[in-house]
Amino acid sequence: MGEDHDHAQERPAAGLFPAARHDHRACVAGLLDHADELCRDQGLRLTPNRRVVLECLLADHKPLSAYDIAERIDWQGRRGGPVQVYRALRFFEDLGLVHRIESLNAFVACTHPVDGDGARHGAQFLVCTDCGRVAEASDPALRRDIGRMARQAGFQVQDPVIEIKGLCPDCGGRR
């Protein structure tokens, strides 16, 4: 059994959570290609520091603080540290490629950078309190319901992100 079989072992009912030993090569390649294209289209630079920060976030599905990221990066002689990481994270947040998990003061790479209509979205995050993995959902019906509720209240939604804590399929299955 090679690494390519990991996708087949994911539980269909748990589609938002990749298998615990998920091979991220396809995720990383696809999202890095998307970041390259987005930067190119907007006349922005995906600098080596920015790229390595994004690669670090793409390494797994666990949120990381800027300090965690700074410690994991081999800066290879480049100036590096939390300040550079925060700059890169802000850059990617502005592009919609990274989300901040407020309750954890940490960041995750966006697995749904655009919706089907090409618009940015308000994500829903399922945060496992046991293993720390995070799954990103993007439910248009839920966003519409939130928008409708907000309009009825005269409220203007600025950041429709929802964080839900619980147990992922792997951790919940062990209990």
KEKE-3310 file (N, C-alpha, C; in steps of 0.2 Angstrom, whole numbers, plus 5000, padded with zeros to 4 digits):
npx = (5004:5004:5007:4997:4985:4979:4969:4958:4955:4948:4934:4918:4907:4913:4918:4923:4933:4949:4958:4967:4980:4982:4988:4995:5000:4993:4984:4992:4999:4989:4983:4995:4997:4985:4987:4999:4994:4983:4991:4999:4988:4984:4995:5004:5017:5022:5032:5048:5047:5034:5029:5034:5028:5015:5016:5019:5007:5000:5004:4997:4981:4979:4977:4989:4999:5007:5019:5021:5022:5034:5044:5044:5049:5062:5073:5083:5094:5087:5080:5070:5055:5042:5037:5039:5031:5018:5016:5016:5004:4994:4994:4990:4978:4971:4970:4961:4966:4970:4963:4959:4958:4949:4946:4956:4967:4975:4980:4974:4976:4965:4954:4944:4945:4938:4920:4908:4903:4914:4916:4922:4920:4911:4917:4914:4920:4925:4931:4942:4942:4950:4961:4965:4963:4956:4942:4936:4921:4910:4895:4883:4869:4868:4875:4867:4856:4861:4864:4851:4845:4853:4850:4836:4838:4844:4857:4874:4884:4901:4911:4908:4911:4911:4914:4915:4916:4921:4922:4931:4928:4937:4942:4930:4925:4933:4928)
npy = (4994:5010:5028:5035:5028:5033:5043:5035:5028:5037:5041:5041:5047:5056:5067:5080:5080:5075:5059:5053:5050:5057:5060:5075:5080:5082:5092:5102:5105:5109:5121:5129:5131:5138:5149:5155:5158:5167:5178:5181:5186:5197:5205:5203:5198:5182:5179:5171:5170:5171:5161:5150:5151:5148:5135:5129:5130:5122:5110:5101:5098:5106:5120:5133:5144:5160:5160:5146:5143:5150:5144:5131:5133:5132:5144:5146:5156:5167:5182:5179:5175:5178:5191:5192:5181:5185:5195:5189:5180:5190:5195:5183:5182:5193:5189:5179:5166:5161:5158:5164:5156:5161:5158:5150:5158:5156:5150:5144:5136:5140:5129:5130:5141:5149:5151:5141:5151:5160:5169:5175:5167:5165:5155:5139:5131:5116:5111:5100:5096:5086:5080:5092:5094:5103:5105:5113:5120:5125:5131:5136:5138:5139:5151:5160:5159:5165:5178:5182:5182:5192:5203:5205:5209:5221:5221:5222:5210:5207:5198:5182:5170:5154:5145:5129:5118:5101:5084:5076:5063:5053:5054:5055:5042:5034:5035)
npz = (5000:4995:4997:4990:4992:5003:5001:4997:5009:5017:5027:5020:5026:5034:5026:5027:5036:5033:5032:5047:5043:5032:5015:5011:4999:4987:4991:4996:4984:4975:4982:4983:4969:4967:4975:4969:4956:4960:4965:4954:4945:4952:4952:4963:4974:4977:4989:4994:5009:5011:5004:5011:5023:5020:5015:5027:5034:5026:5029:5038:5045:5056:5066:5067:5077:5075:5081:5082:5068:5065:5072:5066:5053:5042:5040:5031:5031:5028:5034:5048:5058:5070:5067:5053:5049:5054:5045:5033:5035:5036:5023:5016:5022:5018:5004:5005:5008:5019:5035:5051:5066:5078:5092:5095:5093:5081:5065:5049:5033:5020:5014:5005:4995:4986:4982:4973:4964:4963:4973:4988:5004:5020:5031:5040:5054:5060:5074:5082:5098:5104:5095:5088:5075:5061:5052:5037:5032:5019:5018:5008:5011:5025:5026:5019:5028:5039:5034:5031:5044:5050:5042:5045:5058:5056:5055:5050:5042:5044:5045:5043:5050:5058:5072:5078:5091:5095:5093:5081:5068:5070:5083:5090:5087:5095:5108)
capx = (5000:5007:5004:4991:4979:4976:4962:4953:4953:4944:4927:4914:4903:4917:4921:4926:4940:4953:4960:4972:4987:4981:4993:4994:5004:4988:4981:4998:5001:4983:4983:5000:4996:4980:4991:5003:4989:4980:4996:5000:4983:4983:5001:5007:5023:5023:5039:5050:5045:5026:5027:5036:5023:5009:5018:5019:5000:4997:5007:4992:4975:4979:4979:4995:5000:5012:5025:5022:5025:5041:5048:5044:5052:5070:5073:5089:5098:5083:5077:5063:5053:5035:5035:5038:5025:5012:5015:5013:4998:4990:4994:4986:4971:4968:4968:4956:4969:4971:4958:4961:4953:4949:4946:4963:4972:4979:4978:4973:4975:4959:4953:4939:4947:4932:4914:4907:4902:4920:4916:4925:4915:4911:4918:4912:4925:4924:4938:4942:4945:4955:4967:4967:4962:4951:4939:4933:4915:4907:4888:4879:4862:4869:4877:4860:4852:4864:4862:4843:4844:4856:4846:4830:4840:4847:4864:4878:4889:4907:4915:4903:4915:4908:4919:4911:4921:4918:4926:4932:4926:4942:4942:4924:4925:4937:4925)
capy = (5000:5017:5034:5037:5025:5037:5046:5030:5026:5042:5039:5046:5051:5061:5070:5086:5078:5070:5053:5055:5050:5060:5063:5081:5082:5085:5098:5107:5107:5113:5127:5133:5133:5143:5155:5158:5161:5173:5183:5183:5189:5203:5209:5203:5193:5176:5179:5165:5170:5170:5154:5145:5151:5145:5128:5127:5130:5117:5103:5097:5102:5108:5127:5135:5151:5163:5157:5139:5143:5153:5138:5126:5135:5133:5151:5146:5162:5173:5185:5176:5176:5180:5197:5190:5176:5189:5199:5184:5178:5196:5195:5178:5183:5198:5186:5174:5160:5159:5160:5165:5153:5166:5155:5147:5163:5152:5151:5138:5138:5140:5123:5132:5148:5153:5147:5140:5157:5163:5174:5173:5164:5164:5148:5136:5127:5111:5111:5094:5097:5081:5080:5098:5095:5107:5104:5119:5119:5131:5129:5142:5139:5142:5158:5164:5160:5170:5184:5184:5184:5198:5209:5206:5212:5227:5220:5221:5205:5208:5192:5177:5164:5151:5140:5124:5113:5095:5078:5073:5056:5048:5055:5053:5035:5031:5035)
capz = (5000:4995:5000:4986:4994:5009:5000:4997:5016:5021:5028:5016:5030:5037:5021:5029:5039:5030:5037:5051:5040:5025:5011:5009:4993:4982:4994:4995:4977:4972:4985:4981:4963:4967:4978:4963:4951:4962:4966:4947:4943:4956:4952:4969:4974:4982:4991:4998:5015:5011:5002:5016:5028:5017:5015:5034:5036:5022:5031:5041:5046:5063:5066:5070:5079:5071:5084:5080:5061:5065:5075:5061:5047:5041:5036:5027:5030:5027:5040:5049:5065:5071:5063:5046:5049:5054:5039:5028:5037:5034:5016:5014:5025:5013:4998:5007:5007:5026:5040:5058:5071:5084:5099:5097:5091:5077:5058:5045:5026:5017:5009:5000:4993:4983:4982:4966:4960:4963:4978:4995:5008:5027:5033:5046:5056:5065:5078:5086:5105:5106:5091:5086:5068:5059:5045:5035:5028:5016:5017:5006:5014:5031:5025:5017:5034:5043:5031:5032:5051:5051:5039:5049:5064:5054:5057:5044:5044:5041:5045:5045:5052:5063:5075:5081:5094:5096:5091:5074:5067:5072:5090:5092:5086:5100:5114)
cpx = (5004:5004:4997:4985:4975:4969:4957:4950:4949:4937:4923:4910:4907:4921:4925:4933:4943:4956:4966:4979:4986:4987:4992:4997:4999:4985:4986:4999:4995:4983:4989:5000:4991:4983:4995:4999:4986:4985:4998:4995:4982:4990:5005:5013:5022:5030:5041:5047:5037:5025:5029:5031:5017:5010:5017:5012:4997:4999:5002:4986:4974:4981:4985:4996:5006:5019:5027:5025:5032:5046:5049:5048:5059:5071:5079:5093:5094:5081:5070:5061:5045:5033:5034:5032:5019:5011:5013:5006:4993:4989:4989:4979:4967:4966:4963:4959:4971:4965:4961:4956:4954:4950:4952:4969:4977:4976:4978:4973:4968:4958:4948:4940:4942:4926:4913:4906:4908:4921:4919:4919:4916:4912:4915:4917:4923:4931:4938:4946:4950:4962:4969:4966:4956:4949:4935:4927:4913:4900:4884:4873:4863:4871:4871:4856:4854:4863:4855:4842:4847:4852:4840:4832:4843:4854:4868:4884:4895:4912:4911:4906:4912:4913:4915:4916:4917:4924:4926:4929:4931:4942:4936:4922:4928:4934:4919)
cpy = (5006:5022:5036:5033:5028:5040:5041:5028:5031:5040:5044:5050:5057:5066:5076:5085:5073:5064:5056:5055:5052:5062:5070:5084:5085:5092:5104:5110:5111:5120:5132:5135:5139:5150:5159:5161:5167:5179:5186:5188:5196:5207:5209:5198:5188:5175:5172:5164:5168:5163:5149:5145:5147:5137:5125:5126:5124:5110:5099:5101:5104:5116:5128:5142:5153:5160:5150:5139:5145:5148:5133:5127:5135:5139:5151:5152:5168:5176:5182:5176:5177:5186:5195:5185:5180:5193:5195:5182:5184:5196:5189:5179:5188:5195:5180:5167:5157:5162:5160:5161:5157:5163:5152:5152:5159:5153:5144:5140:5136:5134:5125:5140:5152:5148:5145:5146:5162:5168:5171:5171:5166:5157:5146:5131:5122:5109:5105:5096:5092:5081:5087:5099:5100:5106:5111:5117:5126:5130:5136:5143:5142:5150:5163:5164:5165:5177:5187:5186:5191:5204:5210:5210:5219:5227:5219:5216:5207:5202:5186:5170:5161:5145:5135:5119:5107:5090:5076:5066:5051:5048:5053:5045:5031:5031:5031)
cpz = (5000:4998:4996:4988:5000:5007:5000:5004:5020:5021:5024:5020:5034:5032:5022:5032:5035:5035:5041:5048:5033:5022:5009:5003:4988:4985:4994:4988:4974:4975:4984:4974:4963:4970:4972:4958:4953:4963:4959:4944:4946:4956:4959:4969:4979:4984:4994:5005:5016:5009:5007:5022:5026:5017:5022:5036:5032:5024:5034:5042:5053:5062:5070:5072:5075:5074:5082:5073:5061:5067:5070:5055:5047:5037:5031:5025:5029:5034:5042:5056:5064:5067:5056:5045:5049:5048:5033:5029:5035:5027:5013:5016:5020:5006:4999:5007:5014:5031:5047:5062:5078:5091:5100:5095:5086:5070:5054:5038:5024:5012:5004:4998:4990:4982:4974:4961:4960:4968:4984:4999:5016:5028:5039:5048:5061:5068:5083:5093:5107:5102:5088:5079:5067:5052:5043:5030:5025:5014:5015:5009:5021:5031:5023:5023:5038:5040:5032:5039:5052:5048:5043:5056:5063:5055:5050:5046:5040:5041:5047:5046:5058:5066:5079:5084:5096:5095:5084:5074:5070:5080:5093:5092:5092:5107:5115)
residu = (MET:GLY:GLU:ASP:HIS:ASP:HIS:ALA:GLN:GLU:ARG:PRO:ALA:ALA:GLY:LEU:PHE:PRO:ALA:ALA:ARG:HIS:ASP:HIS:ARG:ALA:CYS:VAL:ALA:GLY:LEU:LEU:ASP:HIS:ALA:ASP:GLU:LEU:CYS:ARG:ASP:GLN:GLY:LEU:ARG:LEU:THR:PRO:ASN:ARG:ARG:VAL:VAL:LEU:GLU:CYS:LEU:LEU:ALA:ASP:HIS:LYS:PRO:LEU:SER:ALA:TYR:ASP:ILE:ALA:GLU:ARG:ILE:ASP:TRP:GLN:GLY:ARG:ARG:GLY:GLY:PRO:VAL:GLN:VAL:TYR:ARG:ALA:LEU:ARG:PHE:PHE:GLU:ASP:LEU:GLY:LEU:VAL:HIS:ARG:ILE:GLU:SER:LEU:ASN:ALA:PHE:VAL:ALA:CYS:THR:HIS:PRO:VAL:ASP:GLY:ASP:GLY:ALA:ARG:HIS:GLY:ALA:GLN:PHE:LEU:VAL:CYS:THR:ASP:CYS:GLY:ARG:VAL:ALA:GLU:ALA:SER:ASP:PRO:ALA:LEU:ARG:ARG:ASP:ILE:GLY:ARG:MET:ALA:ARG:GLN:ALA:GLY:PHE:GLN:VAL:GLN:ASP:PRO:VAL:ILE:GLU:ILE:LYS:GLY:LEU:CYS:PRO:ASP:CYS:GLY:GLY:ARG:ARG)
# end
